[in-house]
Amino acid sequence: MKTFKPILLLALGLLLTTTSCRTEDDLSIDPPQETTLAANSALASQMQRIAMNDGSVDNIVYNANCFTIQLPITVTINSVVITINDIGNYDDIEDLLDEFDDDDDTVDIDFPISIILADYTEIEINSLDELEDYADDCNDENEDDDDIECIDFVYPITASVFNSNNEVIATVTFNSDSDLYGFIDDIEDDDFVGFNFPVSIVISDGSVLVINNFNELEDAIDIYEDDCDDDDDYDYNDDDCNNCTPDQLESVLTACSDWYIDELERNDQDLEDNYSGYLFNFFADNTITVSWDGNTADGTWSASGTGNNITVTFNIPGFEDINDTWNLYEIENDDDEVEVKFEIGDDDELDFKNDNCN
């Protein structure tokens, strides 16, 4: 995809037509070495890897890490037809997939569609067989790939094209990853390209770093390129608690009274009906009280960890189906309905729900 080669050719044309007209008063700009990007350099490759299309962002639609599906598309999930117009609608897919545990949870795509490869090449796909053929060329989940997902550029970014006399003959502004990727892809060995610093990058914790030259950019990439989970797996639920904390969990559980078990599955057995009418109340001192049919039981609960690695241990005498160390994987807060979901491995699930949180 040679989007920016015409710009470089135009710059060369400007050089040829204006050289004879220049005078000794013309401005000559000497680009500092630290602001000049060499074709095929290690840094140019790193910048492209940051800017390339991340194929894992829509794995909830189709499991392929080396391309994305161009939106909008129409899909059918559990007999429900929905149109996906932007990446925010992926949450709608997740809601449908999570709604029932006894369905097949397949996402049927309406063809034709277009896919966007890592280099932003677009290809029309007319059938599931064609889509599978392209997916076969992708790395499997959690395998190393080229894209750097822990760093993002902040746009716009402006580059300058120089001639052999170090004179600026063109400027180019990039407003997206695809713009930057295409430009770097088209830089030739005899091109002189500088970037107008400072530029900013965003690292995985959301911090914005101001970069003043290419040396600083190279150092930042070396430090932060592997500083996050690429999330190149096919488990769409494993990142639902990226920003969860034990304090947040405590605040949610203790703010509402009379939680009930909406779902409990242990060893492939659905057990929630065994706890119909049982009400659970959590307290900030890490105690828990269960009441049912005029009976009560007291126990403890504790949470530790961060993000998607928060574990919660329940210890309530007589409640062996619940007593265990669980992983917190989602906190859903939908108006007055709140749900806190735990899991152990891929099979055991415990969901507490509350319909009366204010």
C-alpha positions in Angstrom: 0.0 0.0 0.0 2.1 2.9 -1.3 0.0 5.8 0.0 2.8 8.4 0.5 5.2 7.7 -2.4 3.4 10.3 -4.5 4.2 12.9 -1.7 7.9 12.0 -1.8 7.9 12.1 -5.7 6.1 15.5 -5.5 8.8 16.7 -3.2 11.5 15.6 -5.6 9.7 17.3 -8.4 9.6 20.5 -6.4 13.4 20.2 -5.9 14.0 19.8 -9.6 11.9 22.8 -10.6 13.1 25.2 -7.9 16.8 24.5 -7.7 17.7 26.9 -10.5 15.6 29.7 -8.9 17.2 29.6 -5.5 19.5 32.4 -4.3 22.0 32.7 -1.6 19.3 34.3 0.6 17.2 31.1 0.5 16.8 29.4 3.9 18.8 26.2 4.4 17.8 24.0 7.3 20.3 21.5 8.7 18.2 18.7 10.2 19.8 17.4 13.5 20.7 13.8 13.3 18.5 12.9 16.2 15.4 14.1 14.3 16.2 12.3 11.0 14.6 8.9 10.3 16.7 6.5 8.2 14.9 4.1 5.8 14.9 0.4 7.0 16.5 1.4 10.4 15.7 -0.4 13.6 13.7 2.6 14.8 11.7 2.9 11.6 10.8 -0.7 12.0 9.8 -0.2 15.7 7.6 2.8 14.7 5.9 0.7 12.0 5.2 -2.0 14.6 3.5 0.5 16.8 1.4 1.9 13.9 0.5 -1.4 12.3 -3.1 -2.7 12.4 -3.7 -4.8 15.6 -5.7 -7.8 14.5 -6.6 -8.9 18.0 -9.0 -6.1 18.8 -12.0 -7.9 17.2 -11.2 -11.5 18.2 -14.6 -11.6 19.8 -16.0 -11.5 16.2 -13.5 -13.9 14.7 -10.4 -15.5 16.1 -7.6 -14.1 13.9 -4.7 -11.9 15.2 -3.3 -10.7 11.9 -6.3 -8.8 10.5 -9.4 -7.0 11.5 -12.8 -7.0 9.9 -13.8 -3.7 8.4 -16.9 -2.2 10.0 -19.9 -2.0 9.7 -20.8 -5.7 9.6 -23.9 -7.7 10.4 -23.7 -10.8 12.6 -26.1 -13.3 14.1 -25.6 -14.6 17.7 -28.0 -17.0 19.3 -30.7 -16.1 16.7 -30.3 -12.4 17.4 -29.2 -10.2 14.4 -27.1 -7.1 15.2 -25.2 -4.6 13.2 -21.7 -3.7 14.5 -20.9 -0.1 13.5 -17.9 0.6 15.6 -15.7 -1.1 18.2 -17.9 0.0 21.0 -20.5 -2.4 19.7 -18.2 -5.4 20.6 -19.7 -5.1 24.1 -23.1 -5.9 22.6 -21.6 -9.1 21.2 -20.2 -10.0 24.6 -23.5 -9.3 26.3 -25.2 -11.8 23.9 -22.5 -14.4 24.4 -22.7 -14.1 28.2 -26.5 -14.1 28.4 -26.9 -17.9 28.4 -24.5 -20.8 29.3 -26.5 -23.5 27.5 -26.2 -22.2 23.9 -23.5 -22.6 21.3 -22.3 -19.0 21.4 -21.3 -18.8 17.7 -20.9 -15.5 15.8 -22.3 -15.9 12.3 -21.0 -13.2 9.9 -22.9 -12.0 7.0 -20.8 -12.0 3.8 -19.3 -10.3 1.8 -17.0 -8.4 4.2 -13.6 -6.8 3.9 -10.6 -7.5 6.1 -7.8 -5.1 6.9 -4.3 -6.7 7.1 -1.5 -5.6 9.4 -0.2 -3.2 6.7 -3.7 -1.8 6.1 -4.2 -3.6 2.8 -8.0 -4.3 2.3 -9.2 -7.5 0.9 -12.8 -8.5 0.1 -13.9 -11.8 1.6 -17.0 -13.6 0.2 -17.3 -16.7 2.4 -16.3 -18.3 5.6 -14.0 -20.6 3.8 -12.1 -17.6 2.4 -11.9 -16.0 5.8 -10.5 -19.2 7.3 -7.8 -19.3 4.6 -6.5 -15.9 5.6 -6.8 -16.8 9.3 -4.6 -19.9 8.7 -1.7 -17.5 8.0 -2.1 -15.8 11.4 -0.1 -16.7 14.5 -2.2 -18.6 17.0 -3.3 -17.0 20.3 -0.6 -15.7 22.6 2.2 -16.3 20.1 4.7 -13.6 19.5 3.8 -11.2 16.7 5.2 -8.1 15.2 2.8 -5.4 16.4 3.7 -3.4 19.5 0.4 -3.0 21.5 1.8 -1.4 24.7 2.5 2.0 23.0 0.4 4.4 21.0 1.3 7.5 19.1 -0.7 10.7 19.8 -1.7 12.4 16.5 -1.3 14.6 14.6 2.4 14.1 13.9 4.2 16.1 11.2 7.2 15.1 9.2 9.5 17.1 6.9 11.1 16.0 3.7 14.6 17.4 3.0 16.7 17.7 -0.2 20.4 16.9 -0.4 21.1 20.5 0.7 19.1 20.0 3.9 16.3 22.3 2.7 12.7 21.5 3.6 10.8 20.8 0.4 7.6 19.3 1.8 5.8 18.6 5.0 3.4 15.8 5.7 0.9 15.5 8.6 -0.3 12.1 9.9 -3.6 11.8 11.7 -3.7 8.0 12.2 -1.7 4.9 12.5 -2.4 4.0 8.9 -1.1 7.3 7.7 2.2 6.9 9.6 2.6 3.2 8.6 2.2 4.0 4.9 4.6 6.9 5.0 7.4 4.9 6.8 6.8 2.0 4.4 7.6 4.3 1.5 10.8 5.9 2.7 13.7 5.0 0.4 17.4 4.9 1.2 18.0 8.3 -0.4 15.1 10.0 1.2 15.8 12.6 4.0 13.0 12.6 6.5 12.7 14.4 9.8 10.0 14.5 12.3 8.8 17.7 14.0 9.4 17.1 17.7 8.1 17.1 20.4 5.7 14.2 19.8 3.7 12.3 22.5 3.1 8.6 23.1 0.7 6.8 25.4 2.0 3.8 27.4 0.0 0.9 28.7 -1.0 2.5 32.1 -2.4 5.5 30.2 0.4 7.9 30.9 1.4 10.3 28.2 5.1 10.8 27.6 6.5 13.8 25.7 9.3 12.7 23.3 11.8 15.4 22.1 13.9 13.4 19.6 14.4 10.0 18.0 16.9 9.0 20.7 14.3 9.5 23.4 11.7 7.7 21.3 14.0 4.7 20.8 14.7 4.5 24.5 11.0 4.7 25.4 10.1 1.9 23.0 12.8 -0.3 24.4 11.5 0.3 27.9 7.7 0.0 27.3 7.2 -2.2 24.2 6.6 -5.3 26.3 5.1 -3.6 29.4 1.5 -5.0 29.0 -0.5 -8.0 28.1 -1.0 -8.0 24.3 -4.3 -9.8 24.9 -3.8 -11.9 21.7 -5.9 -14.7 23.1 -9.4 -15.7 22.2 -11.0 -15.3 25.7 -13.1 -12.2 25.4 -13.9 -12.3 29.2 -10.3 -12.2 30.4 -9.9 -8.4 30.2 -13.2 -7.4 31.8 -11.5 -6.4 35.0 -8.5 -4.5 33.6 -9.2 -1.6 36.0 -10.7 -3.5 38.9 -9.2 -3.1 42.4 -10.0 -4.8 45.8 -11.2 -1.5 47.1 -13.6 -1.2 44.2 -14.9 -4.7 44.8 -15.3 -3.9 48.5 -17.2 -0.7 47.7 -19.6 -2.5 45.4 -20.3 -5.5 47.6 -20.7 -3.4 50.8 -22.8 -0.7 49.2 -25.7 -3.1 48.5 -27.6 -5.4 50.8 -29.2 -8.8 50.1 -27.1 -10.2 47.3 -28.3 -13.5 45.8 -26.6 -16.2 43.7 -27.6 -15.8 40.0 -25.3 -18.5 38.8 -23.2 -21.2 40.5 -21.5 -24.0 38.5 -19.1 -26.5 40.0 -17.7 -29.5 38.2 -20.2 -29.0 35.3 -23.1 -29.0 37.8 -25.6 -26.1 37.9 -26.1 -25.5 41.6 -27.8 -22.0 41.8 -31.2 -23.5 42.4 -29.9 -25.0 45.7 -29.4 -21.4 47.0 -32.8 -19.9 46.0 -33.9 -17.6 48.8 -30.4 -17.3 50.2 -29.3 -13.6 50.8 -25.7 -12.6 51.2 -24.5 -9.4 53.0 -20.9 -8.3 52.8 -19.2 -6.0 55.3 -16.0 -3.8 55.2 -14.4 -5.8 58.0 -14.3 -8.8 55.6 -17.2 -10.7 57.3 -20.2 -12.0 55.4 -23.6 -13.1 56.7 -26.0 -15.4 54.9 -29.7 -15.6 55.7 -32.4 -18.0 54.5 -35.7 -19.4 55.9 -35.0 -17.8 59.3 -31.5 -19.2 59.5 -28.2 -17.4 59.4 -24.6 -18.3 58.8 -21.5 -16.1 59.4 -18.2 -16.3 57.5 -15.4 -14.3 56.0 -14.3 -13.0 52.6 -11.0 -11.4 51.5 -9.7 -10.0 48.2 -6.1 -9.3 47.0 -4.3 -8.6 43.7 -5.0 -6.1 40.9 -6.8 -5.8 37.6 -7.6 -9.2 36.1 -5.5 -11.0 38.7 -7.7 -10.3 41.8 -8.5 -13.4 43.9 -11.3 -13.6 46.4 -11.5 -16.2 49.1 -14.8 -17.2 50.7 -15.0 -19.2 54.0 -18.6 -19.8 55.2 -19.2 -22.8 57.4 -21.5 -25.3 55.6 -21.2 -23.6 52.2 -18.7 -25.9 50.6 -19.9 -25.2 47.0 -18.9 -21.5 47.6 -15.9 -21.9 49.9 -12.8 -21.5 47.6 -10.4 -19.0 46.2 -12.0 -17.5 43.1 -10.8 -15.1 40.4 -12.8 -11.9 40.0 -13.5 -11.5 36.2 -16.2 -8.9 35.9 -18.1 -6.2 37.8 -21.3 -5.1 35.9 -23.1 -2.0 37.0 -26.2 -1.4 35.0 -28.4 1.2 36.7 -29.9 -0.5 39.7 -28.8 -4.0 38.7 -25.3 -4.9 39.8 -23.5 -8.2 39.1 -20.2 -9.5 40.4 -18.8 -12.5 38.6 -16.1 -15.0 39.8 -14.6 -18.0 38.1 -12.1 -20.8 38.7 -10.5 -22.0 35.6 -12.7 -22.3 32.5 -15.6 -24.2 34.1 -16.5 -23.1 37.6 -18.5 -19.9 37.9 -20.1 -17.9 40.8 -22.2 -14.8 40.1 -23.7 -12.6 42.8 -26.5 -10.3 41.7 -28.3 -7.4 43.3 -31.4 -5.8 41.8 -31.8 -3.1 44.5 -28.6 -1.2 44.6 -29.0 2.6 45.0 
